[in-house]
Amino acid sequence: MTNEQAVALVKAALHEISPAKAAELETLGLDTRIRDAGIDSVAAMEMVGVIEERLEVTFPDEDLAQLNRFSDIVDLITSVAH
Amino acid sequence: MSNQQEVEVSYDVGNEFFRLWLDEKMNYTCGNWDGVDTLEAAQVAKLEWHARAANVGPGKRLLDIGCGWGANLEYQTRVKGCTDAVGITLSRSQCEEVNRRNLPGVAAKVCDYRDFRPDFKFDSVISICMMEHIATPEEVREGKHIGLYRDFFRRIHGWTNPGASFGLQTILRNRVPRIKEDLEDIGFVTYKIFPGGLSLRLEDIIKAVNPYWEITEVYTRREDYEKTCAEWLARLRKHEGTIRAQWGDVVFDDYDRYLRTCVRGFHMHYQSLAQYVLRRID
C-alpha cells in the first residue's frame, strides 16, 4: 500500500466516526496530534477498528498505545499492509 | 506518575467502603486461586507466593512499595516472621489503616517512591500492583514509560543488599478492545477510577528490568483476576443499600461499572495479571 493510499484510508476512517473532524483534518494536517484534533482514545481506537476491518488485518496491540499523531496511524498501516 | 491527589481518588473513598467488599485483610489485588475456593484463601495464597518470591523470613528486611492497607505487611510480619519491614504508599487513608493495625516491626509512611531515602538496605522487596501508577497514559503514548519503569528498578536496586529478592505483581494490558462499549468502559476505569495510571505490557517489564534485576520466574493469572473481580463485585452488590446510603449513588454505580468492566476485561483478554520472581543482579 502506498503512503497516499494509507493517508486516504485514515481520512476515510475518521470520516466514518466523525465527519466534522475529518473536514478539520484537511486543514490541520497529518502531523497533528490525534488528541489535539479532539479525538479521544476511544474514538482513536474506533478509527483503528474501521481501518483493520477494511484491510482485514489486526494491528499489533503493543503499537496501539503509542499512536500519537495521525501520521503514526499512516505509518502503522504501511508497516503491515503491503 | 499518578500524583497524590490521583492516588487518593482511587484509594481514599473510605476505608470502611473498601472493607465492605474486599477480603477481611483488605487485599486490593488479584488472589492466587490454585486449589482454593474462597477470596480469603486466595489472598493468603497470593501473599504466601510473594513471601517465597521475595525470600521473606526472620532477620530479613522487607520493603513493600505500594503497601495498600497493610495486608502484605501484616502477613509477612505475623506469619512469615519478618521483624523489620517498611511500607510506602501515597494514600493517607491506607497509611492510617496500616498504622492502626499496630504491626510489630513495621513502619509505614506516605511517600512517593521517588522521594524515598531509606536508612538501611533491604533483603526483600514486594510490590503488588503499584507499577500501574508509574506512567500516565500520556507518558506511554509519548514513549517515556520504559525509562520511567527502568528508573523504578534502578532505585530499588540501590536500596537493596546483594542477593536481594523481589516479588513483583502487575496488571497487564493485553488486547486493545475494538468494541466501542468496551473501549468506553475501559476509558472510564482508566480516567475516573484510576486517574494518572495505566497497566503495563509484559514486554515493558522485560525491557525495563535490565541491567538491575534478573527475571527468574513469570506466571500469568488472567483467570484468577477475573475470579477475584467477580467476587469483589458480588460482595459490593451485597452491600448495595449500605453503600448507596453512606457513600451515594454515584459511588455505587461507578464501582459496579468498574468491577463489571474488570470481570469482562480479564475474560476478553483485554487485561491479564503477571507475577514475577526477580533476583538482584549484583
Interface residues (C-beta under 8 A of the other chain):
Chain A: D40 S41 V42 M45 E46 V48 G49 E52 D61 E62 L64 A65 Q66 L67 N68
Chain B: P137 V140 R141 E142 G143 R173 N174 R175 V176 P177 R178 K180 L183 E184 G187 L198 R201 E203
